[in-house]
Amino acid sequence: MLEKLSGIEARFKQIDNELLEAGGNYQRVAELNKERIELEPVVEKAREYRQALKNLEEARTMLESEEDAELRALAEADIASLEPKIETLEAEIKSLLIPRDPRDEKNVFMEIRAGTGGDEAALFAADLFRMYTRYADLKGWKTEIVSENAIGIGGYKEIIFQIKGKGAFSKLKYESGVHRVQRVPATESSGRIHTSTATVAVLAEVDEVEIEIPESDLEIDVYRSAGAGGQNVQKNSTAIRITHKPSGIVVACQDERSQLQNKLRAMSILRARLYEIEEEKRRSELEADRRSQVGTGERSEKIRTYNWPQNRVTDHRIGVSSYNLPGVMAGDIDQFIEELSTRDEAGRLAASGVADEED
């Protein structure tokens, strides 16, 4: 680990020198500053760690060489405080050395679609949408609906929305997959419990520079947005449907007021989907010999069950249950996300080899 830290500290010093030489090259300065910000927490911990190791070595030397009882007592006290501090610093540094997902700080697009279960599945999709919007509210994030396909009784066949907030993807990326509900539908006269599903997809917002899409790959259709009738009917064609010809992906957006705004939003979603496809390919190649402890997030995986009669929510990936279903539906899902994040980090730490290295 010390060898890795030495390399990082050397790169940190090199960045400072390159910043002095970059002058008016603002793009290069921005790139260097971004890298410097990423390395700075590791460098600070490394310095603290080295100083603690030095102090421990001095305290042990004093304990071995001194005959004075008072000085020996001071050395023993220093050793007793430094050893756990060093263990803590080692754990913190190992965590910082884990390869980070560059998308973690991004905004997200979330897509919720009703699965099996008819109207009940659509109602459950609406419940999940409210759960995530309330979670976003608790985090101080902003939610915007991109497109929706609602049914008359308050459910959604499909709803796509954006959540804007620092670190949104780092938290919500674990929500991708099949969510299952078990309850008695309001329309069920016999009181029989039904099982329905909804799929959730979480996509990180992607900048244009991160993925380029040639115009020749796109087929763009313009049409009138669906209005509520009367004065609300759109007289101009502002809705956009974009088809990515190589992949067959279709994105439609009609909630913005102008055609340009709808096109920009649709392109953002398309970039996010294409980026996710490439990331999934990369993950599959990297993890051909092992599965992540928290699953891959594929939509085919049943990740969580919401059982109304037993007031229980169970995350099947980690075997964790909450017996406060109303609280979960009100956005209290951090208990699942934090455990998933911890296990994911442990898996990446093991895969990186940092955990097994000796100093």
C-alpha positions as CSV (number, residue, x, y, z in Angstrom):
1,M,0.0,0.0,0.0
2,L,2.9,2.4,0.8
3,E,4.2,1.8,-2.7
4,K,0.8,2.8,-4.2
5,L,0.7,5.9,-2.0
6,S,4.2,6.9,-3.0
7,G,3.1,6.8,-6.7
8,I,0.0,8.9,-5.9
9,E,2.0,11.5,-4.0
10,A,4.5,11.7,-6.8
11,R,1.7,12.3,-9.3
12,F,0.2,14.9,-7.0
13,K,3.5,16.9,-7.0
14,Q,3.8,16.4,-10.8
15,I,0.3,17.9,-11.2
16,D,1.3,21.0,-9.2
17,N,4.3,21.5,-11.5
18,E,2.2,21.0,-14.6
19,L,-0.3,23.6,-13.4
20,L,2.4,26.1,-13.2
21,E,3.5,25.4,-16.7
22,A,-0.1,25.2,-18.2
23,G,-0.4,29.0,-18.2
24,G,-3.4,30.1,-20.2
25,N,-4.4,26.6,-21.5
26,Y,-7.7,26.7,-19.6
27,Q,-8.8,23.2,-20.8
28,R,-5.6,21.6,-19.6
29,V,-5.8,23.5,-16.3
30,A,-9.4,22.2,-15.8
31,E,-8.3,18.7,-16.5
32,L,-5.3,18.9,-14.0
33,N,-7.5,20.5,-11.3
34,K,-10.0,17.8,-11.6
35,E,-7.4,15.1,-11.2
36,R,-5.8,17.0,-8.3
37,I,-9.1,17.2,-6.5
38,E,-9.6,13.5,-6.9
39,L,-6.1,12.7,-5.5
40,E,-6.0,15.3,-2.7
41,P,-8.0,13.2,-0.1
42,V,-5.6,10.3,-0.6
43,V,-2.5,12.4,-0.3
44,E,-3.7,14.0,2.9
45,K,-4.5,10.7,4.5
46,A,-1.1,9.3,3.2
47,R,0.7,12.2,5.0
48,E,-1.2,11.6,8.2
49,Y,-0.5,7.9,7.9
50,R,3.2,8.3,7.4
51,Q,3.4,10.7,10.3
52,A,1.6,8.2,12.6
53,L,3.9,5.4,11.5
54,K,6.9,7.6,12.3
55,N,5.5,8.5,15.7
56,L,4.8,4.9,16.5
57,E,8.4,3.9,15.6
58,E,9.8,6.6,17.8
59,A,7.5,5.6,20.7
60,R,8.6,1.9,20.4
61,T,12.2,3.0,20.3
62,M,11.8,5.0,23.4
63,L,10.1,2.2,25.2
64,E,13.0,-0.1,24.3
65,S,15.8,2.3,25.2
66,E,14.5,4.3,28.1
67,E,14.9,3.3,31.7
68,D,13.0,6.2,33.2
69,A,9.6,5.0,34.3
70,E,7.8,8.2,33.5
71,L,9.2,8.3,29.9
72,R,8.4,4.6,29.4
73,A,4.8,5.3,30.6
74,L,4.5,8.1,28.0
75,A,5.8,5.8,25.3
76,E,3.3,3.1,26.2
77,A,0.4,5.7,26.2
78,D,1.5,6.9,22.7
79,I,1.7,3.3,21.4
80,A,-1.8,2.5,22.8
81,S,-3.3,5.5,21.0
82,L,-1.3,5.3,17.8
83,E,-1.9,1.6,17.0
84,P,-5.7,1.9,16.6
85,K,-5.3,5.2,14.8
86,I,-3.0,3.6,12.3
87,E,-5.5,0.7,11.8
88,T,-8.3,3.3,11.1
89,L,-6.1,5.3,8.7
90,E,-5.2,2.0,6.8
91,A,-8.9,1.2,6.4
92,E,-9.7,4.8,5.2
93,I,-6.9,4.7,2.7
94,K,-7.8,1.3,1.4
95,S,-11.3,2.6,0.8
96,L,-10.0,5.7,-1.0
97,L,-7.8,3.5,-3.2
98,I,-10.8,1.5,-4.5
99,P,-11.5,2.3,-8.2
100,R,-14.4,4.8,-8.2
101,D,-17.3,4.7,-10.6
102,P,-16.8,8.0,-12.6
103,R,-20.6,8.3,-12.8
104,D,-21.2,8.4,-9.0
105,E,-21.6,12.1,-8.8
106,K,-23.9,12.3,-11.8
107,N,-27.6,13.1,-12.0
108,V,-29.8,10.2,-13.0
109,F,-32.7,9.3,-15.3
110,M,-35.0,6.7,-13.7
111,E,-37.4,4.6,-15.8
112,I,-40.2,2.7,-14.1
113,R,-42.4,0.3,-16.1
114,A,-45.3,-1.8,-15.0
115,G,-44.6,-5.5,-15.3
116,T,-46.9,-8.4,-14.7
117,G,-50.1,-7.7,-12.9
118,G,-52.2,-5.4,-15.1
119,D,-53.6,-2.3,-13.4
120,E,-52.2,-3.4,-10.1
121,A,-48.6,-3.4,-11.6
122,A,-49.3,0.2,-12.9
123,L,-50.4,1.3,-9.5
124,F,-47.3,-0.2,-8.0
125,A,-45.2,1.7,-10.5
126,A,-46.8,4.9,-9.3
127,D,-46.0,3.9,-5.7
128,L,-42.4,3.4,-6.6
129,F,-42.3,6.7,-8.3
130,R,-43.6,8.4,-5.2
131,M,-41.1,6.5,-3.1
132,Y,-38.2,7.8,-5.1
133,T,-39.4,11.4,-5.3
134,R,-39.8,11.4,-1.5
135,Y,-36.3,9.9,-1.2
136,A,-35.0,12.7,-3.4
137,D,-36.8,15.3,-1.3
138,L,-35.1,13.9,1.8
139,K,-31.7,14.3,0.1
140,G,-32.5,17.8,-1.1
141,W,-32.5,16.7,-4.8
142,K,-34.8,18.0,-7.5
143,T,-37.2,15.7,-9.5
144,E,-38.5,16.4,-13.0
145,I,-40.9,14.1,-15.0
146,V,-39.6,13.6,-18.6
147,S,-42.4,11.4,-20.0
148,E,-45.3,9.4,-18.6
149,N,-47.9,6.9,-19.8
150,A,-50.6,7.1,-17.1
151,I,-53.7,5.0,-16.7
152,G,-57.0,6.4,-15.5
153,I,-56.9,5.1,-11.9
154,G,-53.6,6.8,-10.9
155,G,-51.0,4.3,-12.1
156,Y,-48.3,4.3,-14.8
157,K,-47.6,1.9,-17.5
158,E,-44.3,3.8,-17.8
159,I,-42.8,6.9,-16.3
160,I,-39.4,8.4,-16.9
161,F,-38.1,11.1,-14.7
162,Q,-34.8,12.9,-13.8
163,I,-33.3,13.3,-10.4
164,K,-30.8,16.1,-10.1
165,G,-28.4,16.2,-7.1
166,K,-24.8,15.6,-6.2
167,G,-24.1,11.9,-5.8
168,A,-27.6,10.8,-7.0
169,F,-26.2,7.9,-9.1
170,S,-24.0,6.7,-6.3
171,K,-27.1,6.1,-4.2
172,L,-29.7,5.1,-6.7
173,K,-27.7,2.8,-9.0
174,Y,-28.6,-0.1,-6.7
175,E,-32.3,0.3,-7.5
176,S,-32.1,-1.2,-11.0
177,G,-34.0,-4.4,-11.3
178,V,-37.4,-6.1,-10.8
179,H,-39.4,-4.9,-7.8
180,R,-42.2,-7.2,-6.6
181,V,-45.3,-6.3,-4.6
182,Q,-47.6,-8.7,-2.7
183,R,-50.9,-7.2,-1.6
184,V,-54.7,-7.2,-2.0
185,P,-55.6,-4.9,-4.9
186,A,-58.3,-2.3,-4.2
187,T,-60.3,-3.9,-7.0
188,E,-60.1,-7.4,-5.5
189,S,-63.5,-8.2,-3.9
190,S,-62.5,-11.6,-2.5
191,G,-59.5,-10.3,-0.5
192,R,-57.0,-12.5,-2.4
193,I,-53.4,-11.4,-2.3
194,H,-51.9,-10.7,-5.8
195,T,-48.3,-10.6,-6.8
196,S,-47.3,-7.9,-9.3
197,T,-44.0,-6.5,-10.6
198,A,-42.5,-3.3,-11.9
199,T,-39.0,-2.8,-13.4
200,V,-36.7,0.1,-12.5
201,A,-33.8,1.2,-14.6
202,V,-31.3,3.8,-13.3
203,L,-29.2,5.6,-15.9
204,A,-26.5,8.2,-15.1
205,E,-26.7,11.4,-17.1
206,V,-23.9,11.5,-19.6
207,D,-22.2,14.6,-21.1
208,E,-21.9,15.0,-24.8
209,V,-18.1,14.8,-24.7
210,E,-18.4,11.3,-23.1
211,I,-20.3,9.7,-25.9
212,E,-20.7,11.0,-29.4
213,I,-23.7,10.1,-31.5
214,P,-23.4,10.8,-35.3
215,E,-26.5,12.6,-36.7
216,S,-26.6,9.9,-39.4
217,D,-27.4,7.3,-36.7
218,L,-30.6,9.2,-35.7
219,E,-34.1,9.3,-37.1
220,I,-36.0,12.2,-35.5
221,D,-39.8,12.5,-35.7
222,V,-41.7,15.6,-34.5
223,Y,-45.4,15.5,-33.4
224,R,-47.9,17.3,-31.3
225,S,-47.8,16.8,-27.6
226,A,-50.8,15.1,-26.0
227,G,-52.8,17.8,-24.2
228,A,-55.6,17.7,-21.6
229,G,-58.1,19.0,-24.1
230,G,-59.6,22.5,-24.7
231,Q,-57.1,25.3,-24.4
232,N,-54.4,22.9,-23.3
233,V,-54.1,21.1,-26.6
234,Q,-50.7,21.9,-28.2
235,K,-51.2,23.7,-31.6
236,N,-47.5,23.3,-32.5
237,S,-45.5,20.2,-33.0
238,T,-43.1,20.2,-30.0
239,A,-42.9,16.5,-29.0
240,I,-39.8,14.6,-30.2
241,R,-39.3,10.9,-30.9
242,I,-35.7,9.9,-31.6
243,T,-34.7,6.5,-32.9
244,H,-31.1,5.4,-32.7
245,K,-30.9,3.3,-35.9
246,P,-27.9,1.1,-35.0
247,S,-29.4,-0.1,-31.6
248,G,-33.1,0.4,-32.3
249,I,-33.5,2.4,-29.1
250,V,-36.4,4.8,-29.2
251,V,-36.7,7.8,-26.9
252,A,-39.7,10.2,-26.8
253,C,-40.1,13.4,-24.9
254,Q,-43.0,15.8,-24.8
255,D,-43.1,17.4,-21.3
256,E,-41.0,20.4,-22.2
257,R,-42.5,23.5,-23.7
258,S,-40.4,23.7,-26.9
259,Q,-39.2,21.3,-29.5
260,L,-35.6,22.2,-28.8
261,Q,-36.0,21.5,-25.1
262,N,-37.6,18.2,-25.8
263,K,-34.9,17.2,-28.3
264,L,-32.1,18.1,-25.8
265,R,-33.8,16.1,-23.0
266,A,-34.4,13.1,-25.4
267,M,-30.8,13.2,-26.5
268,S,-29.7,13.2,-22.8
269,I,-31.7,10.0,-22.2
270,L,-30.4,8.4,-25.4
271,R,-26.8,9.1,-24.4
272,A,-27.4,7.7,-20.9
273,R,-28.9,4.5,-22.3
274,L,-26.1,4.0,-24.8
275,Y,-23.5,4.6,-22.2
276,E,-25.1,2.1,-19.9
277,I,-25.0,-0.5,-22.6
278,E,-21.3,0.1,-23.0
279,E,-20.8,-0.1,-19.3
280,E,-22.7,-3.3,-19.1
281,K,-20.4,-4.8,-21.8
282,R,-17.4,-3.7,-19.9
283,R,-18.7,-5.0,-16.5
284,S,-19.5,-8.4,-18.2
285,E,-15.9,-8.6,-19.5
286,L,-14.3,-7.6,-16.1
287,E,-16.6,-9.9,-14.1
288,A,-16.7,-13.0,-16.3
289,D,-15.1,-15.0,-13.5
290,R,-17.1,-13.6,-10.6
291,R,-20.5,-12.1,-9.9
292,S,-20.8,-9.0,-7.8
293,Q,-22.1,-9.6,-4.3
294,V,-25.0,-7.2,-4.9
295,G,-25.9,-8.4,-8.4
296,T,-25.4,-6.7,-11.7
297,G,-28.5,-4.6,-11.7
298,E,-30.0,-6.5,-14.7
299,R,-33.7,-6.0,-15.0
300,S,-34.3,-9.7,-15.0
301,E,-33.2,-9.9,-11.4
302,K,-35.9,-9.7,-8.7
303,I,-34.2,-7.5,-6.2
304,R,-36.8,-6.5,-3.7
305,T,-40.3,-7.6,-2.4
306,Y,-42.8,-5.3,-0.8
307,N,-45.2,-7.4,1.2
308,W,-48.2,-5.4,2.4
309,P,-50.0,-8.1,4.6
310,Q,-46.8,-8.7,6.6
311,N,-45.7,-5.0,6.6
312,R,-42.3,-6.2,5.3
313,V,-39.9,-5.1,2.6
314,T,-37.1,-7.5,1.8
315,D,-34.0,-6.9,-0.4
316,H,-33.1,-10.3,-1.7
317,R,-29.5,-9.4,-2.7
318,I,-28.4,-8.8,0.8
319,G,-31.1,-10.6,2.8
320,V,-32.1,-7.5,4.7
321,S,-35.8,-6.8,5.7
322,S,-37.6,-3.8,7.1
323,Y,-40.8,-4.2,9.0
324,N,-41.8,-0.5,8.4
325,L,-43.3,-0.7,4.9
326,P,-45.0,2.7,5.2
327,G,-41.7,4.3,6.1
328,V,-40.0,2.6,3.1
329,M,-42.7,3.8,0.7
330,A,-42.2,7.3,2.2
331,G,-38.6,7.3,1.0
332,D,-36.8,5.6,3.9
333,I,-34.6,3.3,1.7
334,D,-31.2,4.3,3.0
335,Q,-31.0,1.1,5.1
336,F,-30.9,-1.0,2.0
337,I,-28.8,1.4,-0.1
338,E,-26.1,1.7,2.6
339,E,-25.8,-2.0,3.1
340,L,-25.6,-2.5,-0.7
341,S,-23.0,0.2,-0.9
342,T,-20.9,-1.4,1.9
343,R,-21.0,-4.8,0.3
344,D,-20.3,-3.4,-3.2
345,E,-17.3,-1.5,-1.8
346,A,-16.0,-4.7,0.0
347,G,-16.3,-6.6,-3.3
348,R,-14.4,-3.9,-5.3
349,L,-11.8,-3.7,-2.5
350,A,-11.2,-7.5,-2.8
351,A,-11.1,-7.3,-6.6
352,S,-8.6,-4.4,-6.5
353,G,-6.1,-6.5,-4.4
354,V,-5.6,-3.6,-2.0
355,A,-7.1,-5.5,0.9
356,D,-4.6,-8.4,0.7
357,E,-1.5,-6.3,0.3
358,E,1.0,-6.0,3.1
359,D,2.7,-2.7,4.0
